[in-house]
């Protein structure tokens, strides 16, 4: 079966992708990822990105902004441009400058209520602050009020920055403090994936996405979790442009998922969590 035909039939949603703008593609901190993945991460047009997604059979892709102390590498307006041009393909996530919590809440509320963005993205290592830092908490409370997930990076930091911000223990703390908050934990949590699985099991509103890893690199414990009691807790993500969705989906069969579990992983869990 043709890859695109098969994945269209399976209704794929990619929960972590980003449009590589010039400011993003030129960032020096991406150099280690370029070496690992042997990808250039060059800036591409929206049309080119849409073609990549559609060729892989992705029906919807959630686009991440990147905000850090140096300002936005991918802004909310960049994301809005993509969702406006391709409303049936791209779904927006919002972000903001954590150093101004009142304005951050206003920004998030604006993009969720006025532009139908479906969640909030923070990449903690950009700030060198874990998600338990007090400046996150006003936005986390706003996510609860708006009924949208917060999407975070958990596990090893690929660029040459500290991985401390990605330890799963920080997820446990905010899950305790915000029991109504939906938390989507990207990048599997490796090398602390067993902790990540434990917290996803413990908390009904904690989920895992597989971005930044191809299926052949999923830890065996994660695959076993997906095949059994974690079938409603794991979602597909590519982390495009670092890894293409097509490269991930070509390896799907190694997971040994039955049809229903595969559908949950590829789209149905994301539909429920992000209210798509």
N, C-alpha and C positions, 0 to 999 in steps of 0.2 A: 504494500500500500504506500502511496506517495505520502511523504512526511506531512506536507501541508494539508492534504485531504484528511489524513487521519486525525491531526490535531484540531482542525476545524470541527470535525465530528465530535471530538472530545471536549470542545468548548474551553479553550485554555485562557486563563487569566494569569498574567505575570504581575505579581504584587510588588516587585522591586525592580524598577528600571529608571534610568535618567537620560535626558537629552544632553549629549555632550556638547555644550556650548564652548566657545573659544576660551573663555576664562577658566572653565572646568578642565578642558583638554590640556591647557598649558601649565597646569599646576605641577610643580616639581615633586610634591609628595606622592604622585601617582607613578613615579618611576619604578619603585619596587614591584608594583603590580604589572607594569609593562614587561618587566623581566620575567615574572612568573608565568604570565599568561601568553606572552609573545604577541600581544595586541598593541596597536599604536594608540588607541583611544583618541583618534583624531576627531576634531569637530565635524559634525555632519549636519545636513539640513533636516528639517522636520520630514520632508518628503522621503529622504533616504532612510530615516529611522522608521517611518511608517511602513516602508517596503520591507525592511528587515523583520518587523513584527508580523506583518501579514504573510510573508513567505514562510515563516515558522509555524503559522496557524494560530497565532495569538489573537484572540478576539478583543480583549481589553488589556491594557497595560497601565499600571499605576505609576505615575511619574513623580520623582522625588526632587524637591529643591534642596540645595546645600547651603546652609547658613552657618557661619562661624565668626570668630572675632574679627577676621579680616573683611567681613562683609559677605554678600551672597556670591557664590561661584555659579549657582543656578538659582535664579530668583523665583519668587512666586509668580511674577509677571511672565517670566520665561515659560513656566508650566502652564499658565493661563493661555498663552499664545498657542501652545500645542493642543490644549483641550478645546480651544475655540475653533482651530482649524480642522481638527479631527475628533469631533465630539463622540463619535461612535467607537473610537479606538482608544483614545487616551483619557485617563481619569486623573484628576489632580490631587496631590497631597500638599499641604501647606507647611511652612516653617516660619521662623521669626528670630529676631535678635534677643537672646535670653537676658541680656544685660539690662533691658528695659522691660520688666515684666508686664506693666500695665499696657504698654503699646504692643507687646507680643500677644497678649490676649485679644486686643482689638484687631490685630492683623489676622490672627487665626479665625476669629469669629467672622470677619469680613469675607474671607475666601470660602469658608464653609457655607455661610448663609447666603451670600450674594452670588457665588460662582460654583456652588455645589461641589466643592472639593470634599473628598471622602475620608480624610484623616489628616494627621499631623506627623511629620517626619523630623526627627532629630538624629544627628550623627554625633554621638557624644565625644568621640576622640578629637573631633575638630575643636571642641571647647576645652578639652582636657578636664571635663567635669562629668562624673557619673550622673545618671538620671535621678539620683537621690539628692543632688545639690538643690538647695532651697529655691534657686531661680527657675527650676523646671516646674515647681509645684503649682503656680498660678495657671500655667498652660495645661497641666494635667487635669486640674479641676475644671477648666473650660472644656476640655475634651469630654469629660463626664457629662457636663451640662448640654453639650452639643450632640452627645451620643455618637462620637466618632472615635476610632482607635488612635492610639499613639504608636508609631512605628519606630523601633530603635535598633541599633546595631549591637549584637551580643556575640562575644567570643573574641578571637584573635583579630587585632588590627593589622591589616595588610600593609599600609604605609608605615614608615619608620616613626611611629608615635606609640605612646604607651597603650597597652591593652587593658590596663586596670579599669578603665571606664566601661569595658564590655563584660565584666564578670557577672554571671547570672544572679549572684547574691543581691545585686542592686535591684534586679527585677522583682525578687521576692519582697524587698522592702516597699517598693511603690505599689505592688499588688496588695500588700497588707494595708497600706495607707489609703488606697483608692480601690475598694473592693468592686466598684461598679465600672472601673476603667478597663476598656479592652486594650490589651498590650500585645503587639505583634513583634516578635523578636527575630530579626533577620540574621542571616549568616550562621544558622544552626546552633551557635553557641560553642563551636569547636575552639579549643580543645576541652572545654568544660561542658560538652554536650550532654553528659549524663545528668549533671545538675540542671541543665536547661530542660531536659525531659521531665525530671522530677518536679520542677516548678510548674511546667505546663500541665502536668497531671494534678498537682495540688490545687491549682487555681483555675476555676472554670473560664475565666476571661483572659488567660495567658495562652498565646499561640506561637508557633514556630514557622518561619519561612526559610526556604532552602537556598536563598540567593547566595551567590558567590561560590557555589559548589555544583559540579556536575554529578549526576546520580552515581557514577562509579566511585565517587569520593565521599558519598554519604556514609557516616559511621554505621556499622552493623546494628548498633543499639537503636539508632534513629529509624532504620529500615524496619526493624522488628516492631518498634512503637507504631509506625505508620500502618503496618499490617494487622495490628491488633487494637488495643484499647486507645491508641492515639490517632485513629483514623480521621477523627473530626478536628484534630488540633494542628495539622501541618498543611502548609500552603506552598504552592510552587512560586519561586522567584528566580530570576536569572542574574540580576545585577548588571544588565546591559548598560554600557558597552564593554565592561570588563569581561563578561562572558555573554555570548549570544544565546537567546532562547532556543534557537535551532540546535546549537551544540548540546544543550542540556536535554532537549526533548528526544534527540537521537538515541540517548542512552536510557530512555525510560523503561525499557523492558527488563533491565538488570534488576529492577526493584521487585519484580515478581508480585505486583499488586493485582488483585482481582478487579473486574470492571467497575464495580461500585466504588471501591476504595480509590481507584485511579481517578474517577470522576470527582470525588471529594477533594483529592489532592490538587488536581489541575484547575478546578473552578468552583465547585459547590461550597467549599469551606470559605473561600474568599468572598463569594456572593453573600454568604450569611454574615461574615464579620464586618465587611465594608458596606453592607446594604446596597449592593449593586443591582 
